[in-house]
Amino acid sequence: TELVTPGIATGDQLLQQDKNNFLCSIHFTESKQQAAIGICFLDMSTGEFFIAEGDQDYCDKLLQSMQPAEVIFTKANQKKFKEEFGTGFFTYHLDEWIFNHDYAREILLKHFGTHSLKGFGIEDLDIGIVAAGAILHYLKDTEHPNLQHITAMQRINKAEHLWMDRFTIRNLELIGNGESPTLFSTINHTVSPMGARLLRRWMLMPLNDVAQINERLGAVKHFIIDQDGQQQIKKLLQATGDLERLISKVPLRKINPRELVQLGVALENCAALKKYLSACDNDYLLRLSIIINEITLIKDRIKHEIKENPPVSIAKAGVIADG
């Protein structure tokens, strides 16, 4: 038995490949400070976890950029949410006591197994931390205790991006409902679902920092010059598939034998990808090569312990290799 809501769906048939499936949590405060709303976005299918704070205008722009599948907040704020953010979202309402700073902090520290939140750079986001704790509470409340793939939180800094409201996004035809061509559908030549989701987010949250923009352009220039390398990387990424969602299926206990073999293939491709990037003369690509962990032990175990073409169901014979 599984409880499914729009924001915590993880089945392949329920998800769009080129779009994140974010569950959003909002914490309203009566503070007279400008940053009066804490907001969090979590994609359970990939493990991505974002946190931010800001005023109503900023949070509205975040909602338009992230386009969550479901938004949770306290029962007392139903009218306030509709007035400030409209009626275009699926929503769910929780009890007031869940949105408590001490409780939220405790639930986050317990989940990440740390003594503080300084390592994530979010220690000062008191209102955001409340929203983040509410998300983890909601997941446990809906019988989703296996969340080991959610290993970090990422702070969204307002100053780093150009923020667009819903009218700008609509009038520039950046994204749409799939019926007519958009900027995203025109420029999306990514070869993996992971790339499509990242491109979509980059497009809706353009960078402000010239140095960071030039780093991305430098990487693009590298692959334009190195055509052979570009083709090699494309093949590797294509064969890797949706590694983010594949990994998330492990702690969620939904991975099947065939997907496990695909995970092994993906890890082999990661090793080849790391080898290519580590030989590049581009600083940005070199930094990416350092981040990649080949996880050789897991890769070898899958290769030697699972048959090459196993059945989809674990219930059928012929999954484990001889010996």
Secondary structure as UniProt FT lines:
FT   HELIX           6..8
FT   HELIX           12..14
FT   TURN            17..18
FT   STRAND          23..28
FT   STRAND          37..43
FT   TURN            44..47
FT   STRAND          48..54
FT   HELIX           56..66
FT   STRAND          70..74
FT   HELIX           75..77
FT   HELIX           78..85
FT   STRAND          91..94
FT   HELIX           96..98
FT   HELIX           101..112
FT   HELIX           118..120
FT   TURN            123..124
FT   HELIX           126..141
FT   TURN            142..143
FT   TURN            148..149
FT   STRAND          154..155
FT   HELIX           158..160
FT   HELIX           166..171
FT   TURN            172..173
FT   HELIX           183..187
FT   HELIX           193..204
FT   HELIX           210..225
FT   HELIX           227..240
FT   HELIX           243..248
FT   TURN            249..253
FT   HELIX           257..278
FT   HELIX           283..291
FT   HELIX           296..305
FT   TURN            314..315
//
